[in-house]
Amino acid sequence: MSLSREQMLVEMGIAPLWVTRDKTAPVTELPAPVQVSGAAANPPPVVREPQSPVASVKSQGAPAPLALAELNALDWPELTRQVAGCRSCVLCEQRHQAVFGVGDHNPDWLFIGEGPGAEEDVKGEPFVGQAGKLLDNMLAALALSRINKVYIANAVKCRPPGNRTPEAVEMAACRPYLERQIALLKPKIIVLLGKAAVHAVLHEDKSLASMRGKRFEYAGIPVVVTYHPAYLLRNLPDKAKAWEDLLFARRVL
């Protein structure tokens, strides 16, 4: 899809789609779906992973750690249970619950962020704060949503104290879960949001500036790198660069 000059200017930082709205502002709705008949009119519902508080996991007994071969054989419910009861690193000690992921189980797009923040830790869903609102607006600009052909996950499943960047050992502990998620989802493209996600998936420590606009691969899946929405909230001029990255990802897709 080609955009006019006016549309590009709107998408590059001025439009309501790209401005974080306060709680009283009206929500821009996506276009109504086209009415169809037959089997296509009743698609299977999107399944959101159950988010079990740690107390519930403890009452049921935390699952024993699995060998990598066993982990790679898990289906969605079993993988969710393993993540909910994981105690492989220190991040489990202060969490309210593990934040597994959300979205379509048959996605075209997989977005991977850093880790849960305070709101995500309480609600059990990734990207629900101000950065999440911005991500939703970015998706809407591409006619996408977090429940339609999109899945959202994080490099680590438990909140780092003070919302700090996850440490390498913490990302390493969570990496097998993330890799199993990717294997089950089979996305057509992966978008890495920020350096922590780049480190977790591509094992790269280069600057984002040097990696933007390039096509990488993970297990045969094309990978594109861009800025984390939380960074964009602090650096508004870079929203235009993030939009360029999303358009590049769409071309790769």
C-alpha positions as CSV (number, residue, x, y, z in Angstrom):
1,M,0.0,0.0,0.0
2,S,1.4,3.4,-1.0
3,L,0.7,6.4,1.2
4,S,0.2,10.0,0.1
5,R,2.5,12.7,1.4
6,E,-0.2,13.9,3.7
7,Q,-0.8,10.3,5.1
8,M,2.9,9.9,5.7
9,L,3.2,13.2,7.6
10,V,0.2,12.1,9.7
11,E,1.7,8.7,10.4
12,M,5.1,10.1,11.3
13,G,4.2,11.6,14.6
14,I,1.3,14.0,14.4
15,A,-1.8,11.8,14.0
16,P,-3.9,10.7,17.0
17,L,-2.9,7.1,16.2
18,W,0.6,8.1,17.3
19,V,-0.2,10.3,20.2
20,T,-0.6,8.7,23.6
21,R,-4.2,9.6,24.7
22,D,-5.3,10.2,28.3
23,K,-7.9,8.1,29.9
24,T,-10.7,10.6,29.0
25,A,-9.9,10.8,25.3
26,P,-12.1,8.9,22.9
27,V,-10.7,5.6,21.6
28,T,-10.3,5.4,17.8
29,E,-12.0,2.2,16.7
30,L,-10.7,-0.1,13.9
31,P,-12.9,-0.3,10.8
32,A,-15.9,-2.7,11.2
33,P,-15.2,-6.1,9.8
34,V,-16.7,-7.1,6.4
35,Q,-19.7,-9.4,6.8
36,V,-19.2,-12.8,5.3
37,S,-21.2,-16.0,5.3
38,G,-20.4,-19.6,5.8
39,A,-17.5,-21.0,7.9
40,A,-15.5,-17.8,7.5
41,A,-18.1,-15.9,9.4
42,N,-17.3,-17.9,12.6
43,P,-13.5,-18.0,13.0
44,P,-12.2,-19.7,16.1
45,P,-11.8,-17.4,19.1
46,V,-8.5,-16.0,20.0
47,V,-7.1,-17.8,23.1
48,R,-5.4,-15.8,25.8
49,E,-3.0,-17.6,28.0
50,P,-4.3,-18.0,31.6
51,Q,-2.2,-15.9,33.9
52,S,-1.9,-17.7,37.2
53,P,-0.8,-15.7,40.3
54,V,2.2,-17.2,42.1
55,A,0.1,-18.0,45.1
56,S,-2.1,-20.2,43.0
57,V,0.9,-21.9,41.5
58,K,2.4,-22.6,44.9
59,S,-0.9,-24.1,46.1
60,Q,-0.9,-26.5,43.2
61,G,2.8,-27.2,43.4
62,A,5.3,-25.5,41.0
63,P,6.3,-27.7,38.1
64,A,9.7,-29.3,38.2
65,P,12.3,-27.8,35.8
66,L,12.4,-29.7,32.5
67,A,15.3,-30.7,30.3
68,L,15.5,-28.8,27.0
69,A,14.2,-31.8,25.0
70,E,11.2,-32.0,27.2
71,L,10.5,-28.3,27.1
72,N,10.6,-28.4,23.3
73,A,7.8,-31.0,23.3
74,L,5.4,-28.9,25.4
75,D,2.1,-27.7,24.0
76,W,0.5,-24.3,24.9
77,P,-1.2,-25.3,28.2
78,E,1.9,-27.2,29.4
79,L,4.2,-24.4,28.4
80,T,2.0,-21.8,30.2
81,R,2.1,-23.9,33.4
82,Q,5.8,-24.2,33.3
83,V,6.3,-20.4,32.8
84,A,3.7,-19.6,35.6
85,G,5.7,-21.8,38.1
86,C,9.2,-21.1,36.8
87,R,11.8,-20.3,39.5
88,S,14.9,-20.4,37.3
89,C,16.1,-16.9,38.2
90,V,15.7,-14.2,40.9
91,L,13.0,-12.4,39.0
92,C,10.4,-14.9,40.3
93,E,11.0,-13.7,43.9
94,Q,9.0,-10.4,43.7
95,R,6.6,-11.1,40.8
96,H,2.8,-11.1,41.2
97,Q,2.6,-13.4,38.3
98,A,4.5,-14.5,35.2
99,V,3.4,-12.6,32.0
100,F,3.4,-15.2,29.2
101,G,2.0,-13.3,26.2
102,V,-1.1,-12.3,24.4
103,G,-2.6,-12.5,20.9
104,D,-3.4,-14.6,17.9
105,H,-2.0,-18.2,18.0
106,N,-1.7,-18.1,14.2
107,P,0.0,-14.8,13.8
108,D,1.7,-13.1,10.8
109,W,3.5,-10.7,13.2
110,L,5.3,-11.5,16.5
111,F,6.4,-8.5,18.5
112,I,9.0,-9.2,21.3
113,G,9.7,-6.6,24.0
114,E,11.8,-6.4,27.0
115,G,9.9,-7.5,30.1
116,P,6.8,-6.8,32.1
117,G,6.4,-3.5,34.0
118,A,4.4,-2.8,37.1
119,E,1.0,-2.7,35.4
120,E,1.8,-5.8,33.3
121,D,2.9,-7.7,36.5
122,V,-0.5,-6.9,38.1
123,K,-2.7,-7.5,35.1
124,G,-0.8,-10.5,33.6
125,E,-0.7,-9.1,30.0
126,P,2.2,-7.5,28.2
127,F,2.2,-3.9,27.1
128,V,-0.8,-2.5,29.0
129,G,0.7,0.8,30.2
130,Q,1.5,3.9,28.3
131,A,4.0,2.1,26.1
132,G,1.3,-0.5,25.4
133,K,-1.1,2.2,24.2
134,L,1.5,3.5,21.9
135,L,2.2,0.0,20.5
136,D,-1.5,-0.5,20.0
137,N,-1.6,2.8,18.0
138,M,1.4,1.7,15.9
139,L,-0.4,-1.6,15.2
140,A,-3.6,0.3,14.3
141,A,-1.6,2.4,11.8
142,L,-0.9,-0.9,10.0
143,A,-4.6,-2.0,10.3
144,L,-3.5,-4.6,12.9
145,S,-4.4,-5.2,16.5
146,R,-3.0,-7.4,19.3
147,I,-5.8,-10.0,18.8
148,N,-5.7,-10.1,15.0
149,K,-2.7,-11.7,13.2
150,V,-0.4,-10.4,16.0
151,Y,1.2,-12.0,19.1
152,I,3.1,-10.0,21.7
153,A,5.7,-11.5,24.1
154,N,8.7,-10.4,26.0
155,A,12.3,-11.5,26.4
156,V,11.6,-12.3,30.1
157,K,8.3,-13.3,31.6
158,C,8.7,-11.8,35.1
159,R,9.1,-8.1,36.0
160,P,12.6,-6.9,36.8
161,P,12.8,-4.9,40.0
162,G,12.2,-1.2,39.4
163,N,11.5,-2.0,35.7
164,R,15.2,-2.2,35.0
165,T,16.6,-3.8,31.9
166,P,16.8,-7.6,32.3
167,E,20.3,-9.0,32.9
168,A,21.9,-11.5,30.6
169,V,21.5,-14.4,33.0
170,E,17.8,-13.6,33.4
171,M,17.2,-13.5,29.7
172,A,19.2,-16.8,29.3
173,A,16.9,-18.4,31.9
174,C,13.8,-17.3,30.0
175,R,15.2,-17.9,26.5
176,P,14.0,-21.6,26.2
177,Y,10.4,-20.5,26.9
178,L,10.6,-17.7,24.3
179,E,12.1,-20.1,21.7
180,R,9.3,-22.6,22.4
181,Q,6.7,-19.8,21.9
182,I,8.2,-18.9,18.6
183,A,8.3,-22.5,17.5
184,L,4.6,-23.0,18.4
185,L,3.5,-19.6,16.8
186,K,5.4,-20.0,13.6
187,P,5.1,-16.2,12.8
188,K,5.8,-14.9,9.3
189,I,7.9,-12.0,10.7
190,I,9.4,-11.1,14.1
191,V,9.8,-7.4,15.2
192,L,12.2,-6.9,18.1
193,L,11.4,-3.9,20.3
194,G,14.6,-2.6,21.9
195,K,18.1,-3.9,22.7
196,A,17.0,-6.5,25.3
197,A,14.9,-8.3,22.7
198,V,17.7,-8.1,20.2
199,H,20.1,-9.6,22.7
200,A,17.6,-12.4,23.6
201,V,16.7,-13.5,20.0
202,L,19.7,-12.5,17.9
203,H,22.4,-12.6,20.6
204,E,23.7,-9.2,19.2
205,D,25.0,-6.3,21.3
206,K,25.2,-3.8,18.5
207,S,23.5,-0.4,18.6
208,L,19.9,-0.3,17.3
209,A,20.8,2.5,14.9
210,S,23.3,0.1,13.2
211,M,20.7,-2.7,12.9
212,R,17.7,-0.7,11.8
213,G,16.5,-1.2,8.2
214,K,18.2,-4.6,7.8
215,R,16.7,-8.0,7.5
216,F,17.9,-10.6,10.0
217,E,16.7,-14.2,10.5
218,Y,15.8,-16.5,13.4
219,A,15.2,-20.1,12.5
220,G,14.3,-19.1,9.0
221,I,11.9,-16.4,10.1
222,P,12.7,-12.8,8.9
223,V,13.5,-10.4,11.8
224,V,13.4,-6.6,11.9
225,V,14.7,-4.4,14.7
226,T,13.2,-1.2,16.0
227,Y,12.9,1.0,19.1
228,H,10.9,0.0,22.2
229,P,7.7,2.0,22.6
230,A,8.8,3.1,26.1
231,Y,11.9,4.7,24.5
232,L,9.7,6.4,21.9
233,L,7.7,8.0,24.7
234,R,10.9,9.7,25.9
235,N,12.3,10.4,22.4
236,L,9.4,11.7,20.4
237,P,11.3,12.5,17.2
238,D,12.3,8.8,16.8
239,K,8.6,7.9,16.3
240,A,9.2,8.7,12.6
241,K,12.1,6.2,12.5
242,A,10.0,3.5,14.2
243,W,7.3,4.1,11.6
244,E,9.9,3.6,8.8
245,D,10.9,0.3,10.5
246,L,7.4,-0.9,10.5
247,L,6.9,-0.1,6.9
248,F,10.2,-1.9,6.2
249,A,8.9,-4.9,8.1
250,R,5.7,-4.9,6.1
251,R,7.7,-4.9,2.9
252,V,9.8,-7.9,4.2
253,L,6.6,-9.7,5.1
